[in-house]
Amino acid sequence: MKYPIIVLALSLIVCCRPKPETESKEAETLSQIKMDTIEVDTIDHKKPILKTFDGLADTTFVRLADFSADFAYDMRYATENNFLKAKVYDCAECYTRVKTAKALIAANADFMKKGVKIKFFDCYRPNSVQYKMWEIVPNPQYVANPDKGSIHNKGGAVDITLVDMEGNELDMGTDFDYFGKRAYHDNMDLPQEILDNRKLLKETMEAHGFWSIRTEWWHYNLSAASNDRVANFKWECND
């Protein structure tokens, strides 16, 4: 009768013996790796957190990229790649007033149904920047007189083109800020592809409250912004 009792006691000792420290650490490490893997896999780092227009007045200046991730940008006046051959913005940002941003997002939704989207060259322009431009090129044919200002200074004008969903620009016949007859809307002496691309841009923008000027295929003004005041709001540069 003693032998079964001894065997049972030895079994209890083996069963209840603490696991080796290395074995315990390995199990803890594997568990932590599993938890970390699940946590990383469930986070989408690419999807931006966008703001809404709730509570914002139509005349408030907003950064367009905070409200939509569906635009492309090539802010030329933050570089020397422009007709001024000078950098006049401290950093590249696209700001507009709220009503302009809403109209742009609506227009872009229509463009995207056709496999293209808006690319910006210029948006709101502080009046102080208008003065910089006037100092370089004091010609009202190319730069609006800063004493009067332009709709760019009101947050209601944009310079744009269209790109496909891979970012390739559609052929509009000229580069941005090309000042010549080839850039005129009423120039029909162009290949049909260029005429079709300009027509798509123009008709879609007009359907959302914008109007164009005859000599620049890229320039669009929001009609509802015409009576807004010239502004000198300046955005902060985070770089």
N, C-alpha and C positions, 0 to 999 in steps of 0.2 A: 504493500500500500504506500510505501514511502516513495517509490520510484515515480509514480504519476505526479505526485505533488512536486517533486524536484523538477521534472520536465516542464510542468505548468509554470513554475516560478521562473525557470530559464527563458521560456517563451515570452513571459511578460516583460522580462528585463530587456530582451532583444527588441521586442515590439516598441517599447516605450523609450528606448535609448535615443537621445538627441541625435539629429542628423549631423554629419560632419559640417564644419563651418564653410568649407569650400562648396559643398553641395548646396547649402542654404543660400549662399551668395549667388551661385549660378542660377538657381531658380528665381531669385529676386531680380537678377539682371534680365533674364528671359522675359519675365513678367513686365518689367519696365519697358523693354524694347517693344513688346507687343502693344502696350498702352501708348507709347510714343508714336508708333506706326499708325495706329488708328487715329490719333489726334491730328497728325500731319495730313493724312489722306482725306480727312473730312473738311479741311480748310481750303477754300478757293482763293489763292493769293492774287489771281489775275483779275477778278471781278471787282471793279471799283465801287465804293459806296457813294452813290449820287445824292445830291440834295434835291429838294422840291421847291417849288415856287410859293408854297403856302405862306401867307402872311406878308409877302413881299409886294411893294407897290410897283406898278408898271415902269416907273422911272428910276428904280433902283439899279445901280450898276452891279453886274454879276460876272463871274468868270465862267465862260461857257462850258469849259471842261468839267466843272463841278456838277453840271446838270445833264450832260450827255457824254457818252464815251464813243459816239458814232461819227465823230468828225475827224478830219485830217488837218494838219497845220504846217505851214511854211511861212512863218512871220518874217517877211522880207526886210522890214525896216528895223528889225533887231539884228540885222546883218549888213554887210556892204554890198550884197547882191540885189541891188535896186537901182533905179535910174538916178538917184542922188549920189550913188557910190559912197554912201556914208551910213553908219549905224546911228539911228536917232532914238531908239528905244534902249533902255538899260537892260531889259530882258524880254523874252518872247512870251507874250500872253495875249489872249483874245477875250476882251471884255465887251459887253454891250449892255444896254438897258434891258430890263426884264421882258418888256413887250417885244423887243427885237429878238431876244433869245427864244421866246416861245414861238415866234413865227419861223425862225431858222430851224428849230427842232421839228416843227410840223412839215416844213418844206423838205427837210432831209429824210423824213419818214417816207415821203412820196418818191424821192430819188432812190432810196434803198430798195423799194419795190421793183425798180428797174435795173438793179444791180450796180448802182453808182452811189456816191455820197459827196458831200461838200468838203472842199479843202480851202482853208482860209489863207490869204496873203496879208490881210490887214482887217482890223475891226475898229473898235473905239480908239480914237486918237486924242490924247490930252491936248488942249489948246497950246500949251507950252511947246509940245512937239511940233505943232503946226508952225509956230514961230521959228523953230530950228530949221524946218524944211524951207520956209520962206527965205531965210538967210542964205541958204545954199542955192535955191532956184527961185528968185523973186519974180516969177512969171505966172499970172493967173490962168494961163492956158494949161499949166501943168500942176500948179499948187494953189489951192484956195487961199485968198488973203486972210491971214489969221485975225485981223481986226474985225472981220465979219464972221469968220469961221466957216466950217463946212459941216455937213451932216455927220461926217466921221467924228467931229468934235462933240456931237450931240449924242453919240452912242447909237445912231440909227442907220449907219452905213457900213457895208462890208465889201471887201474885194475878194472874190472867190473864183474857183474853177470846180470841175468835177473830176473825181478819180474813180477807178473801179475798186472792187472790194479788196484787191491786193495792193492798192495804193498807186496804181499807174494812172497818170493824167490822161484825160481825153484830149484829143487834138482840137484846140480852139483856134488854130491858125497863127497865133503869135504868143510870145511869152507875156506874162503880167507886166504892166507898165510899158507896153510898146506903144509909142505915140505916133501913129501913122494910119493911113486909110485902111490898111489891112485889118486893123482892130475895130473898125466901125461896124455897128450892127447892120447898117443898111448897105454894106458892101456884099453884094451877091456874087461877085466874081471870085469865088472860092470853091474848092472841092466840096462835093455834096456831104461828105462825112463831117467836115467842119461846120457847115451850115446846119446840119442835123444836131450836132452837139450843142451849138449855140442856141438853137431853137429849144431844145430840151431844157437848158439852163434858164433861158429867158421866160418861157411860158410857165414853168413850174414856180419860179420866184414870183412872177406877177400874180399867179393864182393864190399866193400867200401874202399879198399886200405890199410887195416891193415893186419899184419901178427902176428902169435902167436909164443910162445916158447914152446918147447916140455914138459917141466916140470911144467908149471903153466897154468891151464885152464883159469884163470882170466886175464892174462896179454896180452895186445895187443899194438903193435907199428904201427904207421902210417909210411908207406914206404917213403913217401915224406918228412918226418921229419928227416930221418937218418943223413943227412949232415948239419943239423942246429947246431948252437953253443950251448954248455952248458951255461946255464943262471943262474943268481942268483936274478932274479926279485922277489920281496916280495910284497905280497898284504897287504892292510890295514885291520885291524880288527876293526869292528864298535861296537862291544859289550864292 
